[in-house]
Amino acid sequence: MELNDINPNVLNVKPSSMREFDHEISADPQIVKLTLGEPNFDVPAHIKQAAIDAINDNYSHYPYFWGYAELREAAAKYYQEKFGYHYTADQIVVTVGATEAVADAVATLFQPGDAVILPSPAYPLYDASIAMHGLKQVRIDTSKTDYILTPEAVQQAIDDNPGLNIRGLIITDPNNPTGVAYTEEQLKALVPVLKENRIWVISDEIYGELTYGQKHYTLSTWLPDQTVIVNGLSKSHAMTGWRLGYVFGPKGFIDEIAKVHQFTVTTPTSTVQYAAIEAMKHGQNDAEVMRKQYEKRRDFVVKNMREAGFDVVHPGGAFYVYAKIPASLHMDSWTCARTLAKDYHIGLFPGASFGDDASIRISYAASDEALKAAMTAIKKLVADKSVVGDK
């Protein structure tokens, strides 16, 4: 047998350049990493205790494949109070992290050959999921509209691709990598064009609890019959390794998504679901302590990056700063990231991983000491490497 005999949709997807680069620089014992979206906070103690109790009480048997009813009922109440979601327990499937939720939604909603709109820059998971399911993608560059997808851009993409069956849109709000958070008006503006063109929306709202100075809104409020929401506990409760996510969707369609989920993973881990029940019932304010710290770190990083000459988009949410590399450095994003790692022991991600080779992404989900060291190193990079006469 030859490697070329396998599914070409899988063969043509490259491994994550982000993970490879993070692994590569981790060999440096001096490296200060601002790469992965990994909260540097511990899981709240009451959630850990709930998991311990579940283990000791032998809650180790197969849960119902949709997830425990108690968890889905608690999640319905939690997100209704947080963001105004209007989903009942029978419209929620508990998944192995938000990544599985995205994959299940993509696999269910679209047919091979369909096209999906992807605002760029975008988290590479979406690109890979689209490709592996035999779909086409239509990238929309959002850099000229402050990294906000506009209805005009959506309609233009449809008009420019008359030969494509554009059936979907994946939107991340707050956004990774830019940190941009949509306002109510910006989301509502998208509704008419999405309705008119019958476009499914997969709305990844994993960073919804981490917004600064503005409320989180969801497209499902105005487009309930065409929206599937992805969410989870990785960012809000610092539970990245616990792999607990949710997919919310319209009745009927969520049943089909549940089938894909069932025959892919069966069900998330039982003890983790008990921990999630505790998070949903008694962890409504767990994210607030982290959010306040992230906001201070965001302000610190934005200030220093601008002082260093980087053009920074305003991050209204998540925990990333997305910055355009100064022209004076004459560097693309990979050169900048590798130079910082090799010569200054600072790890961050190149914008090329997200579809933009002119920028870099910094995760400020790190200690204050790490961020101070990084800002000092980045300013030194600019001083050392800038070409005289350029701005």
C-alpha positions in Angstrom: 0.0 0.0 0.0 1.1 3.6 -0.7 0.5 6.6 1.4 -1.3 8.2 -1.5 -3.9 5.5 -1.3 -5.5 7.1 1.8 -8.1 9.8 2.0 -6.6 12.8 0.1 -8.6 15.2 2.2 -6.6 14.1 5.2 -3.4 13.7 3.4 -3.5 17.3 2.1 -4.0 18.8 5.6 -0.7 19.7 7.2 -0.1 19.3 10.9 -0.6 22.4 13.0 2.4 24.7 12.5 1.5 26.3 15.8 1.9 23.1 17.8 5.1 22.2 15.9 6.6 25.6 16.6 5.6 25.5 20.2 7.2 22.1 20.6 10.3 23.2 18.8 11.0 26.2 21.0 10.1 24.3 24.2 13.6 22.7 23.9 15.1 26.0 25.0 15.3 26.0 28.8 15.3 29.8 28.8 12.2 30.3 26.6 9.4 32.5 27.8 6.3 31.2 26.1 3.4 33.4 25.0 2.3 30.9 22.5 -0.7 28.7 23.3 -4.0 30.0 24.6 -3.3 28.3 28.0 -4.6 30.1 31.1 -1.9 30.3 33.8 -4.6 29.9 36.5 -5.5 26.8 38.4 -8.8 25.1 38.0 -11.1 26.4 40.8 -10.8 24.2 43.9 -14.5 23.5 44.2 -14.5 22.0 40.6 -11.4 19.9 41.4 -13.1 18.6 44.5 -16.2 17.7 42.5 -14.1 15.5 40.2 -12.4 13.9 43.2 -15.7 13.1 44.8 -17.0 11.6 41.5 -14.0 9.3 41.4 -14.4 8.3 45.0 -18.1 7.7 44.5 -17.3 5.4 41.5 -19.1 7.6 38.9 -17.1 5.8 36.2 -19.8 4.2 34.0 -20.9 5.3 30.5 -22.9 8.5 30.6 -25.7 9.1 28.1 -24.0 10.0 24.8 -25.6 13.5 24.8 -24.0 14.1 28.2 -25.6 13.8 31.6 -29.1 15.4 31.7 -28.1 17.3 34.9 -25.2 18.9 33.2 -27.2 19.9 30.1 -29.9 21.4 32.2 -27.3 23.3 34.3 -25.6 24.5 31.1 -28.9 25.7 29.6 -29.5 27.8 32.7 -25.9 29.0 33.0 -25.6 30.3 29.5 -29.1 31.8 29.4 -28.2 33.9 32.4 -24.7 34.7 31.1 -25.5 35.5 27.4 -29.2 35.1 26.8 -28.9 31.7 25.1 -32.3 30.3 24.5 -31.6 26.6 24.4 -33.2 23.8 26.4 -31.2 20.7 27.6 -32.4 18.8 24.6 -30.6 21.3 22.3 -27.2 20.8 23.9 -24.6 18.1 23.3 -21.7 17.8 25.6 -18.5 17.3 23.7 -14.8 16.5 24.2 -13.8 20.2 24.1 -14.8 22.9 21.8 -12.6 21.4 19.1 -14.9 18.3 18.8 -17.9 20.6 18.8 -16.6 22.4 15.8 -15.7 19.2 14.0 -19.2 17.7 14.7 -21.0 20.8 13.4 -18.9 21.0 10.2 -19.4 17.3 9.5 -23.2 17.5 10.0 -24.2 20.8 8.4 -22.3 20.7 5.1 -21.9 18.3 2.1 -18.7 17.6 0.2 -18.2 20.4 -2.3 -20.0 23.0 -0.3 -18.1 26.2 0.6 -17.7 27.9 3.9 -16.8 31.5 4.5 -13.9 32.1 6.9 -13.0 35.6 8.0 -9.3 36.0 8.0 -7.1 35.9 10.1 -8.6 32.7 11.5 -7.7 30.0 14.0 -6.3 27.1 11.9 -8.6 24.5 13.3 -11.4 25.8 11.0 -9.3 25.6 7.9 -8.3 22.0 8.7 -11.8 20.9 9.6 -13.2 22.4 6.3 -10.5 20.7 4.3 -10.8 17.3 5.9 -14.5 17.2 5.2 -14.1 17.9 1.5 -15.3 21.4 1.6 -14.1 24.6 -0.1 -13.3 27.8 1.8 -13.8 31.4 0.9 -11.5 33.6 2.9 -12.5 37.2 3.6 -9.7 39.6 4.6 -11.0 41.6 7.6 -7.8 43.7 8.1 -9.3 46.8 6.4 -12.4 46.8 8.6 -10.7 46.6 11.9 -10.9 42.7 11.8 -14.7 42.8 11.9 -16.7 40.8 9.3 -19.1 43.1 7.5 -22.4 42.3 5.6 -20.9 44.0 2.5 -17.9 41.7 2.6 -20.1 38.6 2.9 -22.2 39.6 0.0 -19.1 40.5 -2.1 -17.7 37.0 -1.4 -20.9 35.4 -2.6 -21.1 37.6 -5.7 -17.4 36.9 -6.5 -17.9 33.2 -6.3 -21.0 32.3 -8.4 -19.7 28.8 -9.1 -19.5 27.9 -5.4 -22.3 26.7 -3.2 -21.6 28.8 -0.2 -23.5 27.2 2.7 -21.7 28.3 5.8 -19.8 30.8 7.9 -17.5 30.2 10.9 -17.2 33.2 13.1 -15.2 33.4 16.4 -16.3 36.0 18.9 -14.3 37.1 20.8 -11.8 36.4 18.1 -8.7 34.3 18.1 -6.1 35.5 17.0 -7.1 39.2 17.0 -8.9 39.5 20.3 -11.6 41.6 18.6 -15.1 41.3 20.2 -18.2 42.1 18.1 -20.7 44.7 19.3 -24.5 44.1 19.2 -24.8 46.3 16.2 -22.0 44.6 14.2 -23.6 41.2 14.7 -27.2 42.4 13.9 -25.9 43.9 10.7 -24.9 40.4 9.4 -28.3 38.9 9.9 -30.1 40.0 6.7 -27.3 38.8 4.3 -27.0 35.5 6.1 -30.8 35.0 6.1 -31.2 35.9 2.5 -28.5 33.5 1.4 -29.5 30.7 3.8 -26.0 30.5 5.3 -25.4 28.3 8.4 -23.3 30.0 11.1 -21.0 28.1 13.4 -20.4 30.6 16.2 -17.4 29.8 18.3 -17.9 31.6 21.6 -15.3 29.9 23.8 -14.0 33.3 24.9 -17.4 34.8 25.6 -16.8 35.3 29.3 -13.5 37.1 28.7 -14.6 40.5 27.4 -13.4 43.9 28.5 -15.6 46.9 28.8 -18.3 45.4 26.6 -20.9 42.7 26.8 -20.8 39.5 24.8 -23.6 39.0 22.3 -24.4 36.0 20.1 -25.7 35.8 16.6 -28.2 33.1 17.7 -30.3 35.8 19.3 -31.3 37.1 15.8 -30.6 34.0 13.7 -31.7 31.0 15.9 -32.7 28.7 13.1 -29.3 29.1 11.3 -26.8 29.2 14.1 -24.9 26.5 16.0 -23.0 27.7 19.0 -19.7 26.2 20.2 -18.6 26.9 23.8 -16.9 25.2 26.7 -14.9 25.4 29.9 -11.3 25.6 28.7 -11.0 29.4 28.9 -13.7 30.5 31.3 -12.7 28.0 34.0 -9.0 27.3 33.0 -10.0 23.7 32.2 -8.0 23.3 28.9 -6.8 19.8 29.7 -10.2 18.5 31.0 -11.6 18.7 27.4 -15.2 19.7 28.1 -17.2 21.6 25.5 -20.7 22.1 24.3 -22.6 22.5 21.0 -25.9 24.2 21.0 -28.3 24.0 18.0 -31.8 24.2 16.6 -34.1 21.3 17.4 -33.9 18.5 14.8 -30.4 19.6 13.6 -28.9 19.1 17.0 -30.1 15.5 16.9 -28.0 14.9 13.7 -25.0 16.6 15.3 -25.4 14.3 18.3 -25.2 11.3 15.9 -21.8 12.4 14.6 -20.7 13.0 18.2 -21.9 9.5 19.4 -20.2 7.6 16.7 -16.9 9.6 17.0 -16.2 9.7 20.7 -19.3 8.0 22.4 -19.3 10.5 25.3 -17.0 12.7 27.3 -15.4 11.4 30.5 -17.9 10.8 33.3 -15.9 12.4 36.1 -15.2 15.5 34.0 -18.9 15.9 33.5 -19.5 15.9 37.2 -16.8 18.6 37.6 -18.6 20.5 34.8 -21.9 20.2 36.7 -20.2 21.9 39.7 -18.8 24.6 37.4 -22.2 25.3 35.9 -24.1 25.3 39.2 -21.6 27.1 41.5 -18.9 28.6 39.2 -20.8 31.5 37.7 -18.2 33.9 38.9 -15.1 31.8 38.5 -14.0 33.6 35.3 -14.2 37.1 36.9 -11.0 36.8 38.9 -9.1 35.7 35.8 -10.9 38.3 33.6 -9.7 41.2 35.8 -6.1 40.0 35.6 -6.3 39.5 31.9 -7.6 43.0 31.4 -4.6 44.5 33.3 -2.2 42.3 31.3 -3.9 43.3 28.0 -3.4 47.0 28.8 0.2 46.4 29.7 1.0 44.5 26.5 -0.9 46.8 24.2 0.9 49.9 25.7 4.4 48.3 25.3 3.8 46.9 21.9 2.7 50.3 20.6 5.7 51.9 22.2 7.8 49.4 20.3 6.3 50.5 17.1 3.8 47.7 16.5 0.3 48.5 15.1 -2.0 46.8 17.5 -5.7 46.0 16.9 -7.9 46.8 19.9 -8.5 43.5 21.8 -12.0 43.7 23.3 -11.9 40.1 24.5 -10.0 36.7 24.7 -6.4 37.0 25.9 -4.4 37.8 22.7 -2.7 40.8 21.3 -2.4 40.8 17.5 0.2 43.2 16.2 1.5 44.2 12.8 5.2 43.9 12.5 6.9 47.3 11.9 8.1 47.9 8.4 11.5 48.9 9.8 12.2 45.3 10.8 11.8 43.9 7.2 10.6 40.6 8.6 7.7 38.4 7.8 5.9 36.7 10.7 8.0 33.5 10.7 11.3 35.4 10.6 10.1 37.6 13.5 8.9 34.7 15.6 12.0 32.6 15.0 14.3 35.5 15.6 12.6 36.3 18.9 12.8 32.6 20.0 16.4 32.0 18.9 18.1 35.3 19.9 15.8 36.7 22.6 14.2 33.5 24.1 10.7 34.7 23.6 8.1 32.5 22.1 5.0 33.8 20.3 3.1 32.8 17.2 3.6 34.0 13.7 0.5 35.5 12.0 1.2 33.1 9.0 -0.4 30.4 11.1 -3.6 32.3 11.0 -3.3 33.4 7.3 -1.5 36.7 7.8 2.3 36.8 7.3 2.6 40.5 8.4 1.6 40.1 12.1 2.3 38.2 15.3 0.1 36.9 18.1 0.9 37.2 21.7 -1.0 35.3 24.4 -1.2 37.3 27.6 -2.6 34.3 29.5 0.8 34.3 31.2 2.5 35.6 34.4 3.3 39.3 34.8 6.9 38.4 35.0 6.8 36.6 31.6 5.0 39.5 30.0 7.5 42.0 31.3 10.4 39.9 30.0 8.7 39.6 26.6 8.1 43.3 26.3 11.7 44.1 27.2 12.9 41.6 24.6 10.6 42.8 21.8 11.7 46.4 22.3 15.3 45.2 22.2 14.6 43.3 18.9 13.2 46.5 17.4 16.3 48.5 18.6 18.7 45.8 17.3 17.1 44.9 14.0 15.4 48.0 12.6 16.9 49.3 9.4 17.9 52.9 9.8 15.7 55.3 7.9 12.6 53.2 8.0 9.6 53.8 10.2 
